[in-house]
């Protein structure tokens, strides 16, 4: 009985223990299931958010397909050109603007800057604030340091409205800083070169286009009676595209340049001296020591300058081809005279050859260049007329100019035989 009773008691106890363990196991499993569910919920929420962010960040696949397809179908690339296909119409992004300056056709027109200037710029700050004033006129002078005092007198006649550009034929530039104005001037130096050589290379019309008038002067001009601002006013008043200040006394080689005291401006010499009063040297004529050009006139004259002819002789007879009517647009300003001092300057840079002094070699070449230039003018005009089927070419004016040149050449040969003469006496 005890055994049976004991077995029953043991069985009841084991059943209770099993029930207790089962209850604990269920509680544990329930807790684990709850934890797993929570992790699942978190994963689902995180995945949804991540998927949404991916969808927002990248465009739909349908928008990517055309680009993927195009990249896969490219067999060869001849030229790197982007193509955009819309409604079966192709547009090329390649630029070719034929209206642009030559060589710049591949640039968008609004980017092209075809002209420049000689305005000095700062190294710092806003570019738009660089220029306090914009000079309206340009003065270019061929100079040597020996004439520094006279050049100083000339430059001081020009206000801040004028940019000063010095061409140094003797290579000396830093010495000029003794003058305060020199620190603001532009200095260019190539030794033993004339002002016309400089002008052809450094005064391109697209560089000097901001300036209304361009003065191209010698260094040996006396300016005691000259006022630059008044000169500009008279040039504008009388409509002169090419001009020069009148020459005091007989300091000029041609009477057309001599000052007339009873007027502001004259455009022709006294009648009777020339067969045609509208042609040089009696009209439509200024000399090369102190010419002043309007912006438009200079654009034409610059193209007429020859690279290999550097002394400029003969240009004064040909300036008239750049304005019309020349006898109205070219003149001498009497109210603002200067004096041509005839100081040997660039002539001292010549080299003696065959027993002849350097100054005479320079003078001889000047005359030879004149004759060469006039022949080029005649040949070019004749070729132009013939190409247009015009046979009635009028050589009258040209023959007269050649006669003048021949007379000067004879004079030069006579001087060569007496080369010991002081060069300042040679006109």
PyMOL commands that set and color helices and strands:
alter all, ss='L'
color gray80, all
select helices_A, chain A and resi 2-57+61-73+109-111+127-129+145-155+174-178+180-183+195-202+228-237+255-257+295-304+315-322+326-329+346-349+358-387+396-416+423-425
alter helices_A, ss='H'
color red, helices_A
select strands_A, chain A and resi 83-86+89-92+137-143+162-168+186-189+213-217+221-222+242-247+265-266+290-294+330-340
alter strands_A, ss='S'
color yellow, strands_A
deselect
rebuild
show_as cartoon
